[in-house]
Amino acid sequence: MKKLIYLLLIVILAFVTCQNVSAITIDATPQQQEFGPNDWIKVNLLIHGYNGGPIKWTAHRPDNSIISGTLDTGIKAGAILHQIVRNAFDNEFGTWSINYMYGDYNQTVHFKVNSLNLAVFTDKVQYNEPDIMKINITTSYYIPQAKFAPIFYLNFYDRDGKTVFVKEIEIKSTQSNTEYDFPMIQLARYNPPGLYNLKIQYFNSTVNVPFLLGDIRKLMELTIESKSTSYYPGDDVILDLLVTRVKESTGIITITDPTGNTTSIQFPVNAVHNKLSLKDITKKIGVYKFDIQYAGVKNTGTFKVIANNNELPKIDLDMYLNKWNYRKGEIVEARVYTSDIIANSIDSWTTDPQGVSHGMISIPVSLNDVIVPHKIAKNDQVGKWQFYIKYGGIVRSSTFYVGGETMEDSELLNSEQFAVPRYPSNISSGLSSPTGIAIDSDNNIYVADSGNSQIKKFDPKGKLLFTLGSIGSSKGEFIHPLGIFVNEKYVYVLDTGNSRIQMFDKNGNFIYSWGKYGDQQGMFHTPVSMSSDKYGNLFVVDSEQNVIQIFDPLGNYKDEISPVLAEGEDIGGAGFKAITFDSKNNFYIISTNNKILKYSSIGKFINFYGSNGTEDGRFNQPSAIAIDTKDYVYVADPGAHRIQKFDSNGNFILGWGSSVDGDDEIDAPTGLAIDALNNIYVVDRNQGTIQKFTSNVVVLPNWIKKNSVWWSEGALDKSDFALAVKYIIKQGLIQIPPTSEYYSIQGNSSALVDQLKKDMQLWSSGEIDHIQSPSENSVKVPEWVKKNVQLWSSGEIDDQTFFRSIEYLLVTGIMKI
């Protein structure tokens, strides 16, 4: 009986075990059917009927590789979260499968890991130094929180795959589309033009974007402007076309008339500056558009044809601005020339970069050559402005640019800059028509004695050390050299008559020469001046060519610059007479059409100033230029027998010299040099001398009279006149007498004005020692004060007489400074 019971228990146990085994199942569920490219793999695993022991797994990855392992810890009631640690660096994007095995049972799951998409675009293929490369990066994976976001790594490589001198850039991936602006100057500053690659790495994914870095000195630019804003029916349309360089022989202009009809005209291009005369175009009233194409570059513009209801007078009317680039607070000076005086005044106004007109003023006209001012307000917009004048119904306009830092009143009140140089010494030593001059670091003086076809070297006291050369074309011989330049080691002679440059050591020993007559690289017509940038590169200008050739210190050709002016300004095919650099590595050149042109070291236009004339700030055949240690610019102006001084922004400061006989007078200045102590050396061709000047007496600057006159004419407000008075007081030119109190006078009372005039006369003659305050306080600035300004400006009254009228305003309290 016991055996039977025992046997029954064994059968029941076997039955139960068999039931448990048959109940084992595996549930494997991925937490996502599509995992992100940087996600861990997570599978929820449940073993029904789990009775201990390990769970084995084998994963098949998209690249057909296999990884495997076991799960034997952390299993609770047969459940466990299976995690495979990975990230986007493994590049395992695509379909995965994992097979789970427990005992004789298994289960396979399938899921997908999304790929890491990376796309990179740039806005164009070729860039130049001033450009901004706009980089657009698109990805399928990002994290909005910057703290946890992955990083794009940007690097630049040259065509050989070598890294360049640009620091690796890191950008957080916080959104699907990321934009980044890269200033191309960071690459161009230390790397040559050519083919480069931008490489963007994101995890293990990389994208290469090839691009070209162009040579800005060979960049083609095209500007065009109509010489007039409006024409009458039947007029010829005159357009000024300016290109950086002559690349193709023809261009095409397409004109669209007001009704939409188009006309295309092919025109020749023979020089960097071309005038296009379009005939039989102005047949319809309205706005015309023109599109011009040259050497792959396009530009557009417009002009108007208006009805000729009242025929305009047949006079010449031209305007020239004193420079191109102005700061807020400066005064634009427009020189207006008319062939006939047909009206009593000229109207002027400006339009801002948005085309909004600003304040018309009227200036009286009694001469056919006048200056019309416009004060740039400190809150005016930065950008391109237009200056308009209207005379006798005729309208002319010119473009100027407002930018840079605001000019402060303190700059004008700085009297030190208005010190006129005096004459302490003279060097002659048999010079014949001398021209160029240079000073070395020991203050030795080198002079191009052009008339004798020689170079002469003097010590700082004017003692002749040696004479170099004679007339001829052999080594060490010259034909009327016009220029000379000295650096730390060498002396370079612009051997103009031989169309070459000769190089010597400072003892006069010949070293090397280069150049000959021609139009190819390294050739010259009439080389006249040389200067060097801060890297020692030699810049050479030629009076018959409008290019600047660049050489290394040993005369090897490196490059050339074809300077152009700002949009709408005419370089006129001019050659260049002189060149020099300032402390910021900008260079200044004198053009043969009476302008001073300022450029960056790579030839980017910054400013111009000057025009033909003998007034302050204008030139009559300027010949030489030099810059002192404070970046003041000095220009030799032989046609006007003087030297002119400007600040670095092109504003006239002072001038000195005349053709009157005397030891310290200037007749025909043709060379300029400045030593380390800011002593100024002037070569006078006609007198055959070198004059040395140092700063001496501060004089009344010309802006004082100009501002006063323009205030009296209503072109400037009282604050500009007050600034002039403040300068006069600061220099001690006006002594304010004692008064019982300052007047506060605002209205108009002729009786009180008469009393004040009488008191002023008594005080000035010494009959009373002060002026009593009037009982009435209703006087404005008397008109006779403005009249005195006019008389003072024209020289009909002297400084002291005018200063008396200013003292009157101060004593009476009409003006308070």
C-alpha positions in Angstrom: 0.0 0.0 0.0 2.9 2.5 0.9 4.6 1.6 -2.4 1.4 2.4 -4.3 1.0 5.8 -2.6 4.7 6.7 -3.3 4.3 5.8 -6.9 1.2 8.0 -7.1 3.1 11.0 -5.7 5.9 10.6 -8.3 3.3 10.6 -11.1 1.6 13.7 -9.7 5.0 15.5 -9.4 6.0 14.7 -12.9 2.6 15.9 -14.2 3.0 19.2 -12.4 6.6 19.7 -13.7 5.5 18.9 -17.2 2.7 21.5 -16.9 5.2 24.2 -15.7 7.6 23.5 -18.6 4.9 23.8 -21.2 3.9 27.2 -19.7 7.3 29.0 -20.4 7.0 31.9 -22.9 9.2 34.9 -23.7 7.8 38.4 -24.3 10.4 40.9 -25.7 9.2 44.4 -26.6 11.4 47.3 -27.8 10.6 50.5 -26.0 10.6 52.1 -29.5 10.2 50.7 -32.9 12.5 53.4 -34.2 15.4 54.5 -31.9 17.1 57.8 -32.4 20.7 57.8 -33.9 22.2 58.5 -30.5 19.8 56.4 -28.3 20.6 53.4 -26.2 18.7 50.2 -27.2 16.1 49.4 -24.6 14.0 46.2 -24.7 11.4 45.2 -22.0 11.9 41.5 -21.4 9.4 39.1 -19.5 9.9 35.3 -19.1 6.6 33.6 -18.2 7.4 30.5 -16.1 10.9 31.8 -15.2 12.5 29.5 -12.6 16.0 31.0 -12.4 19.1 30.8 -14.5 20.6 33.1 -17.2 18.9 34.5 -20.2 21.1 34.6 -23.3 20.9 37.2 -26.1 22.4 37.7 -29.5 22.1 41.0 -31.4 22.5 41.3 -35.2 23.5 44.8 -36.2 23.0 46.7 -39.5 26.6 46.1 -40.6 26.1 42.3 -40.1 28.3 42.3 -37.0 27.1 40.3 -33.9 27.3 41.1 -30.2 26.0 38.8 -27.5 25.7 38.4 -23.7 23.7 37.0 -20.8 21.3 38.5 -18.4 21.6 36.9 -15.0 21.1 39.6 -12.4 18.4 42.1 -11.8 15.7 39.7 -13.0 12.6 40.1 -10.9 9.6 37.8 -11.3 11.0 37.0 -14.7 11.1 40.7 -15.8 14.1 42.8 -16.8 14.9 45.9 -18.9 17.6 44.9 -21.3 19.8 47.9 -22.4 22.6 48.0 -25.0 24.7 51.1 -24.4 25.6 52.8 -27.7 25.7 56.2 -29.4 25.9 57.7 -32.9 29.7 57.1 -33.0 29.1 53.4 -33.8 27.4 54.3 -37.2 25.1 51.3 -36.6 22.1 52.9 -38.3 19.4 50.6 -39.8 17.5 47.4 -38.8 18.6 45.5 -35.7 17.4 42.1 -34.4 17.9 40.6 -31.0 17.3 36.9 -30.2 16.6 36.0 -26.6 17.1 32.3 -25.4 15.9 30.8 -22.1 16.4 27.1 -21.8 15.0 25.6 -25.0 12.9 28.7 -25.7 13.7 31.7 -27.7 12.1 34.9 -29.1 13.4 37.4 -31.7 12.6 41.1 -31.9 13.2 43.6 -34.7 13.5 47.3 -34.6 15.3 50.2 -36.4 17.9 52.8 -35.4 17.4 55.9 -37.5 20.4 57.2 -39.4 22.2 60.4 -38.4 21.5 62.8 -41.3 24.0 65.6 -41.9 23.7 68.1 -44.7 25.9 71.3 -45.1 25.4 74.1 -47.5 27.2 77.4 -48.1 25.8 80.5 -49.8 28.3 80.5 -52.7 31.4 78.9 -54.1 33.9 81.7 -54.3 34.7 84.2 -51.5 36.9 87.2 -51.1 38.5 88.7 -48.0 35.6 91.0 -47.0 33.0 88.3 -47.5 31.0 86.4 -44.8 30.6 82.7 -45.5 27.0 81.7 -44.5 27.1 78.1 -43.4 23.8 76.2 -43.1 24.0 72.8 -41.2 20.9 70.5 -41.1 20.7 67.4 -39.0 18.2 64.8 -37.9 19.5 64.7 -34.3 19.8 67.6 -31.9 19.1 68.4 -28.2 17.3 71.8 -27.5 19.0 72.2 -24.2 22.4 73.7 -24.9 24.0 72.1 -21.8 23.4 68.6 -23.2 23.5 69.3 -26.9 26.1 67.5 -29.1 28.7 69.6 -31.0 29.5 70.2 -34.7 33.2 70.6 -35.3 34.2 72.9 -38.2 37.7 72.9 -39.7 39.3 74.3 -42.8 41.9 72.5 -45.0 43.9 73.5 -48.1 43.7 71.6 -51.3 46.4 69.2 -50.1 44.4 68.3 -47.0 46.6 70.3 -44.6 45.1 72.3 -41.8 45.2 76.1 -42.2 45.7 78.8 -39.6 42.1 78.9 -38.5 41.1 77.7 -35.0 38.6 74.8 -34.9 35.0 76.0 -34.5 32.6 74.3 -32.2 28.8 74.8 -32.6 26.1 73.3 -30.4 23.4 71.3 -32.1 20.2 72.7 -30.4 17.9 72.7 -33.5 17.5 70.9 -36.7 18.8 73.8 -38.8 21.8 75.7 -37.6 23.3 78.8 -39.4 26.8 80.1 -38.8 28.5 83.2 -40.3 32.2 82.8 -40.8 34.2 86.0 -41.6 36.4 85.1 -44.5 39.1 87.5 -43.3 40.0 85.0 -40.6 41.1 82.6 -43.4 42.5 85.3 -45.8 44.6 87.0 -43.2 47.2 84.2 -43.1 46.4 82.0 -46.1 46.8 82.6 -49.9 44.0 82.5 -52.5 43.1 79.1 -53.8 41.0 76.0 -53.3 40.0 75.1 -49.7 37.7 72.5 -48.0 35.3 73.1 -45.1 35.0 69.9 -43.1 32.1 69.5 -40.6 32.2 66.5 -38.3 29.2 65.4 -36.2 29.9 62.2 -34.2 31.5 60.0 -36.9 29.7 61.7 -39.8 31.6 64.2 -41.9 30.8 66.5 -44.8 33.3 68.2 -47.0 32.4 71.4 -48.8 35.0 72.8 -51.3 35.2 76.5 -52.0 37.5 79.1 -53.5 39.2 81.9 -51.7 39.7 84.7 -54.4 42.3 87.3 -54.6 40.6 90.6 -53.6 43.2 92.5 -55.5 41.9 90.9 -58.7 38.2 91.2 -57.7 36.1 92.6 -60.5 33.8 95.4 -59.4 31.5 97.4 -61.6 29.9 100.8 -60.8 27.8 103.0 -63.1 26.1 106.2 -62.5 24.1 108.7 -64.6 25.7 112.1 -64.7 22.3 113.6 -64.2 19.2 112.4 -62.3 16.9 113.8 -65.0 16.9 114.5 -68.7 14.6 116.2 -71.2 13.2 114.5 -74.3 15.9 114.2 -77.0 18.8 114.6 -74.5 21.8 112.2 -74.8 22.1 110.1 -71.6 25.7 110.2 -70.3 26.7 107.3 -68.0 30.0 106.9 -66.1 31.2 103.3 -66.1 34.0 102.3 -63.7 35.5 98.8 -63.6 38.3 97.4 -61.4 40.3 96.2 -64.3 39.8 95.7 -68.1 39.0 92.1 -68.5 36.9 92.0 -71.7 36.7 94.3 -74.6 32.9 94.9 -74.6 29.9 95.0 -72.4 26.1 95.1 -72.9 23.6 97.7 -71.5 19.9 97.1 -71.6 17.5 100.1 -71.3 13.9 99.6 -70.3 11.7 102.6 -71.1 8.6 103.7 -69.1 6.3 101.4 -71.2 8.4 98.3 -70.8 10.1 98.3 -74.2 13.8 97.3 -74.0 16.8 98.3 -76.1 20.2 96.5 -75.8 23.4 98.2 -76.8 26.9 96.7 -77.0 29.7 99.1 -75.9 33.5 99.0 -76.0 35.6 98.9 -72.8 39.1 100.3 -73.3 40.0 101.5 -69.8 38.9 101.3 -66.2 36.9 104.4 -66.7 34.5 104.8 -69.6 31.8 107.4 -70.6 28.8 105.9 -72.3 26.7 108.3 -74.5 23.3 106.9 -75.2 21.5 108.6 -78.1 17.9 108.5 -79.3 16.8 106.9 -75.9 14.9 109.7 -74.2 11.8 109.7 -76.2 9.1 109.1 -73.5 8.4 110.9 -70.3 8.9 108.7 -67.1 11.5 106.5 -65.4 14.0 104.5 -67.4 15.8 101.5 -66.0 19.2 100.2 -67.2 21.0 96.9 -66.6 24.7 96.7 -67.5 26.7 93.5 -67.8 30.5 93.3 -68.0 32.9 90.3 -67.4 30.2 88.4 -65.5 29.3 91.3 -63.2 26.0 93.1 -63.2 24.8 96.5 -62.0 21.6 98.5 -62.4 20.4 102.1 -62.2 17.6 104.5 -63.2 17.2 108.0 -64.7 14.1 110.1 -65.4 13.0 111.9 -68.5 10.8 115.0 -67.6 8.8 117.4 -69.6 10.7 120.6 -70.5 7.9 123.0 -69.4 10.4 125.8 -68.7 13.6 125.6 -70.6 16.5 125.8 -68.2 19.2 128.5 -68.6 22.1 127.7 -70.7 24.9 127.8 -68.1 27.5 125.4 -66.8 26.8 124.3 -63.2 29.1 121.8 -61.4 29.5 120.7 -57.9 32.3 118.9 -56.1 32.3 117.7 -52.5 35.5 118.2 -50.5 35.7 114.5 -49.7 33.7 111.2 -49.8 33.6 109.8 -46.2 32.3 112.0 -43.4 31.8 111.4 -39.7 28.7 112.5 -37.8 29.3 116.1 -36.6 31.5 117.1 -39.6 30.5 119.6 -42.2 30.1 118.6 -45.9 31.6 121.3 -48.1 30.2 121.4 -51.6 32.1 123.6 -54.1 29.6 125.0 -56.6 30.8 126.5 -59.8 28.5 128.4 -62.3 29.6 129.9 -65.6 27.2 132.8 -65.1 25.5 134.5 -62.0 21.8 134.4 -62.8 20.3 134.2 -59.4 20.9 135.7 -55.9 21.0 132.4 -54.0 21.6 128.6 -54.2 19.2 126.2 -52.6 20.6 123.0 -51.0 19.2 119.9 -49.3 20.2 116.3 -48.6 18.4 112.9 -48.7 19.3 110.1 -46.3 19.9 106.5 -47.2 16.1 105.9 -47.3 15.5 108.8 -49.7 14.0 111.1 -47.1 14.8 114.8 -47.7 16.3 117.0 -45.0 16.3 120.7 -44.4 16.5 123.0 -47.4 18.7 126.1 -46.9 19.5 129.0 -49.1 23.0 130.5 -49.5 23.5 134.0 -51.0 25.6 134.0 -54.2 27.7 136.9 -55.4 30.5 134.9 -57.0 30.5 132.1 -59.6 32.5 129.8 -57.3 31.1 129.3 -53.8 31.1 126.8 -50.9 27.7 125.4 -49.7 27.9 123.7 -46.3 25.8 120.9 -44.7 26.3 120.0 -41.1 25.9 116.2 -40.4 23.9 115.8 -37.2 25.1 113.4 -34.6 21.9 111.3 -34.9 22.0 111.1 -38.7 21.9 107.6 -40.3 25.0 105.8 -41.4 25.1 105.1 -45.1 25.0 106.8 -48.5 23.5 110.3 -48.7 22.8 112.6 -51.6 23.7 116.3 -51.5 21.5 118.4 -53.9 21.9 122.0 -55.0 19.5 124.0 -57.2 20.5 127.2 -59.0 18.4 128.9 -61.6 16.2 125.9 -61.8 19.1 123.5 -62.5 19.6 120.7 -60.1 22.8 118.8 -59.5 23.7 116.2 -56.9 26.6 114.3 -55.5 26.9 111.2 -53.2 28.7 111.1 -49.9 29.0 108.6 -47.1 28.3 109.0 -43.4 30.1 106.5 -41.1 32.8 106.1 -38.5 33.0 107.6 -35.0 31.2 110.8 -34.2 33.4 113.9 -34.3 33.5 115.7 -30.9 33.8 119.4 -30.4 37.0 118.8 -28.4 38.8 117.9 -31.7 38.2 121.4 -33.1 39.1 123.1 -29.8 42.5 121.3 -29.8 44.7 124.3 -30.6 48.0 122.3 -30.8 47.2 121.0 -34.3 46.9 124.6 -35.6 50.6 125.5 -34.9 52.1 126.9 -38.1 55.7 125.6 -38.7 58.5 128.1 -38.7 61.7 128.0 -40.7 65.0 127.3 -38.9 67.4 126.1 -41.6 68.1 125.6 -45.2 70.2 123.2 -47.4 71.2 124.0 -51.0 74.7 122.7 -51.9 74.3 123.1 -55.6 70.9 121.4 -56.0 69.3 121.8 -59.5 65.5 121.2 -59.7 65.5 118.7 -56.7 62.3 116.6 -56.3 62.1 113.6 -54.0 63.5 113.4 -50.4 63.8 110.7 -47.8 65.2 110.5 -44.2 66.7 107.5 -42.6 66.5 106.3 -39.0 69.7 108.4 -38.2 68.1 111.5 -39.6 70.4 111.5 -42.6 68.8 113.2 -45.6 68.7 111.8 -49.2 67.6 114.1 -52.1 66.8 113.3 -55.7 68.8 116.1 -57.4 66.9 115.6 -60.6 68.4 118.5 -62.6 71.9 117.1 -62.1 70.7 113.4 -62.4 72.3 112.7 -59.1 71.5 111.6 -55.5 72.9 113.6 -52.6 73.2 112.5 -49.0 73.4 115.0 -46.1 73.9 114.5 -42.4 71.2 115.9 -40.0 73.0 119.3 -39.9 73.0 119.7 -43.7 76.6 118.7 -44.4 77.0 116.9 -47.7 78.2 113.3 -47.2 78.4 112.1 -50.7 77.1 112.5 -54.2 75.9 109.4 -56.2 75.6 109.0 -59.9 75.7 111.0 -63.1 73.5 111.2 -66.2 73.3 108.0 -68.1 71.7 104.5 -68.3 74.4 102.3 -66.8 74.5 100.9 -63.3 74.5 103.7 -60.8 73.7 106.3 -63.5 70.4 108.2 -63.7 68.2 110.2 -66.0 66.3 112.8 -64.0 65.3 110.7 -61.0 62.2 112.1 -59.3 61.7 109.9 -56.3 63.7 108.2 -53.5 62.9 105.9 -50.6 64.9 104.6 -47.7 64.2 101.6 -45.4 66.3 100.1 -42.7 68.9 98.7 -45.1 68.6 100.1 -48.6 68.2 103.2 -50.6 65.8 102.9 -53.6 66.0 105.5 -56.4 63.1 106.0 -58.8 65.2 106.4 -62.0 62.3 108.0 -63.9 64.1 108.8 -67.2 65.2 105.2 -67.4 61.9 103.7 -66.3 63.5 101.6 -63.6 64.4 101.4 -59.9 67.9 101.2 -58.7 68.9 99.9 -55.2 71.9 100.9 -53.2 73.2 100.4 -49.7 73.4 103.5 -47.4 77.0 104.0 -48.4 76.0 104.5 -52.0 77.2 101.1 -53.3 75.1 99.7 -56.2 73.2 96.5 -55.4 70.5 95.8 -58.0 68.1 97.4 -60.5 64.8 96.3 -62.0 62.2 97.5 -64.5 62.2 98.9 -67.9 59.7 100.8 -70.1 56.6 98.8 -70.8 53.1 97.7 -69.7 53.9 94.2 -68.3 54.3 93.3 -64.7 57.4 94.8 -63.2 57.7 97.4 -66.0 57.2 101.2 -65.8 56.5 104.3 -67.8 57.5 107.1 -65.4 58.0 105.7 -61.8 57.9 108.7 -59.5 57.3 107.5 -55.9 57.7 104.6 -53.5 56.7 103.7 -50.0 56.4 100.5 -47.9 53.7 98.9 -45.8 54.3 97.6 -42.3 55.5 94.2 -43.7 58.2 95.8 -45.9 56.5 95.4 -49.2 57.4 98.2 -51.7 54.5 100.0 -53.4 55.5 101.9 -56.5 53.4 104.5 -58.4 53.7 105.7 -61.9 52.5 109.1 -63.1 51.3 107.6 -66.5 49.6 104.5 -65.1 46.7 104.0 -62.7 48.1 100.9 -61.1 50.3 100.4 -58.0 52.9 97.7 -58.4 54.0 95.8 -55.3 57.5 94.3 -54.9 59.4 92.6 -52.0 62.4 94.5 -50.6 64.7 92.9 -53.2 62.6 94.0 -56.1 60.7 90.8 -56.9 57.3 91.5 -58.3 54.4 90.3 -56.0 51.2 91.9 -57.1 49.4 95.1 -58.3 46.5 97.2 -57.2 44.2 99.1 -59.6 42.6 101.6 -57.2 39.0 102.8 -57.9 37.0 105.5 -56.2 33.7 105.2 -54.4 30.6 104.6 -56.4 29.8 107.6 -58.7 33.2 109.2 -58.3 35.6 109.6 -61.3 39.2 108.6 -61.2 39.4 109.9 -64.7 42.1 107.5 -65.9 44.5 109.4 -63.8 48.0 108.3 -62.9 49.6 108.8 -59.6 52.3 111.2 -58.3 53.1 110.1 -54.8 52.4 107.5 -52.2 52.9 107.1 -48.4 51.5 104.9 -45.5 50.1 105.9 -42.1 50.5 104.1 -38.8 47.4 101.9 -39.5 48.9 100.6 -42.7 46.5 102.6 -44.9 48.1 104.2 -47.9 47.5 107.6 -49.5 48.2 108.5 -53.1 48.2 111.8 -55.0 46.3 111.4 -58.3 47.1 113.5 -61.4 43.6 115.0 -61.2 44.2 116.9 -57.9 42.8 114.4 -55.4 44.2 112.7 -52.4 43.0 109.1 -52.3 43.0 106.9 -49.2 43.0 103.1 -49.3 43.5 100.1 -47.0 46.7 98.1 -47.6 44.8 95.8 -50.0 43.4 98.6 -52.1 39.9 99.0 -50.5 38.7 102.5 -51.0 38.3 104.5 -47.8 38.2 108.2 -48.7 39.2 111.0 -51.1 39.5 114.7 -50.6 40.4 117.7 -52.7 39.6 119.1 -56.1 41.1 121.7 -58.5 41.6 125.1 -56.9 43.7 127.3 -54.7 41.3 127.6 -51.8 41.9 125.8 -48.5 41.6 122.0 -49.0 41.9 122.2 -52.8 45.0 121.6 -54.9 46.8 123.0 -57.9 49.0 120.1 -59.1 50.0 118.5 -55.7 53.3 116.7 -56.0 54.3 115.1 -52.6 52.7 113.7 -49.5 54.0 112.8 -46.0 52.5 111.7 -42.7 53.8 112.5 -39.2 53.8 110.3 -36.1 50.3 111.6 -35.2 48.9 110.6 -38.6 48.5 114.3 -39.7 48.8 114.4 -43.5 50.9 117.0 -45.3 50.6 117.8 -49.0 53.0 119.8 -51.2 50.9 122.0 -53.4 53.4 123.7 -55.8 50.7 125.4 -58.0 49.6 127.3 -54.9 53.1 127.7 -53.5 52.2 126.1 -50.2 52.1 123.1 -47.9 48.6 122.0 -46.6 48.0 120.0 -43.5 45.0 117.6 -42.9 43.8 115.3 -40.2 43.5 111.6 -40.9 39.8 112.0 -41.9 40.7 114.5 -44.7 39.7 117.7 -42.9 41.8 120.7 -43.7 43.7 122.1 -40.7 46.1 124.8 -42.0 48.5 125.8 -44.8 51.6 127.9 -45.1 53.9 129.3 -47.7 53.7 131.8 -50.6 55.8 132.7 -53.6 57.0 136.0 -52.1 60.8 136.3 -51.8 62.2 135.4 -48.4 64.2 132.8 -46.6 61.2 131.0 -45.3 58.9 131.3 -48.3 57.9 128.4 -50.5 57.9 128.7 -54.2 57.5 125.2 -55.8 57.4 122.5 -53.2 58.0 119.1 -54.9 59.2 116.9 -52.1 58.2 116.2 -48.4 59.7 114.2 -45.6 59.1 114.2 -41.8 61.6 112.9 -39.3 61.0 111.1 -36.0 60.6 114.5 -34.2 58.0 115.7 -36.7 60.3 118.2 -38.2 59.1 118.9 -41.8 61.6 118.9 -44.7 60.4 120.7 -47.9 62.2 120.4 -51.2 61.7 123.5 -53.3 62.4 122.8 -57.0 62.6 126.4 -58.2 64.8 127.7 -55.3 66.9 124.6 -55.4 66.7 124.2 -51.6 65.6 122.0 -48.8 63.8 123.9 -46.0 63.4 122.5 -42.5 60.3 123.6 -40.5 59.3 123.0 -36.9 56.0 123.9 -35.2 55.8 127.4 -33.8 52.8 129.8 -33.3 49.2 128.7 -33.1 47.1 130.6 -35.5 43.4 131.2 -35.9 42.1 128.1 -37.8 40.1 128.7 -41.0 37.0 126.9 -39.6 36.5 129.8 -37.2 35.7 132.2 -40.1 33.9 129.6 -42.2 31.5 128.6 -39.3 30.9 132.3 -38.4 30.0 133.2 -42.0 27.8 130.2 -42.5 26.0 131.0 -39.2 25.5 134.6 -40.4 24.0 133.2 -43.7 21.7 130.8 -41.8 23.4 127.7 -43.0 24.6 126.7 -39.5 22.9 127.2 -36.2 24.1 129.3 -33.2 25.9 126.3 -31.5 28.4 126.2 -34.4 29.1 129.9 -34.0 29.3 129.5 -30.2 31.9 126.9 -30.7 34.0 129.3 -32.8 33.7 132.0 -30.0 34.6 129.4 -27.4 37.9 128.7 -29.3 38.7 132.4 -29.5 38.1 132.8 -25.8 40.2 129.7 -25.0 43.1 131.2 -26.9 42.9 134.5 -24.9 42.0 136.5 -28.0 39.0 138.1 -26.2 39.2 139.6 -22.7 35.7 139.9 -21.1 35.4 143.2 -19.2 33.8 143.4 -15.8 30.0 143.9 -15.7 27.6 144.4 -12.9 25.7 141.4 -14.2 25.2 139.4 -17.4 22.3 140.5 -19.5 19.5 138.1 -20.3 18.1 139.5 -23.5 15.8 137.6 -25.9 13.4 139.9 -27.6 13.9 143.0 -29.8 14.0 146.7 -28.6 15.7 149.2 -30.9 16.0 151.8 -28.1 17.8 149.3 -25.9 20.1 148.2 -28.7 21.1 151.8 -29.3 21.8 152.3 -25.6 24.0 149.1 -25.6 25.9 150.3 -28.7 26.5 153.6 -27.0 27.7 151.9 -23.8 29.9 149.7 -25.8 31.6 152.7 -27.5 32.1 154.4 -24.2 33.6 151.3 -22.6 35.9 150.6 -25.6 37.2 154.3 -25.4 37.8 154.0 -21.7 35.2 156.6 -20.6 33.4 154.0 -18.4 34.9 151.0 -16.7 32.0 148.6 -17.1 28.6 148.3 -18.8 25.5 148.6 -16.7 22.8 146.0 -17.0 19.7 147.4 -18.8 16.4 147.5 -17.1 14.7 145.9 -20.1 15.6 142.3 -21.2 14.2 142.0 -24.7 17.1 142.1 -27.1 18.2 139.5 -29.6 21.5 139.2 -31.4 21.8 142.5 -33.4 22.0 142.2 -37.2 25.1 144.3 -37.3 27.0 141.5 -35.5 26.2 139.2 -38.5 27.2 142.0 -40.8 30.6 142.2 -39.0 31.1 138.5 -39.6 30.8 139.1 -43.3 33.1 142.1 -43.2 35.7 140.2 -41.2 35.6 137.2 -43.5 36.2 139.4 -46.6 39.1 141.3 -44.9 37.3 144.6 -44.6 37.7 144.7 -40.8 40.6 143.1 -38.8 40.5 140.5 -36.2 40.5 142.9 -33.2 37.5 144.9 -34.6 35.6 141.7 -35.0 36.6 140.4 -31.6 35.1 143.6 -30.1 31.7 142.7 -31.5 32.0 139.3 -29.9 33.0 140.9 -26.6 29.8 143.0 -26.9 27.7 139.9 -27.1 29.4 138.4 -24.1 29.4 141.5 -22.0 25.7 142.2 -22.6 24.8 138.6 -21.9 23.3 138.1 -25.4 25.6 135.2 -25.8 26.8 133.0 -22.9 29.6 130.5 -23.4 
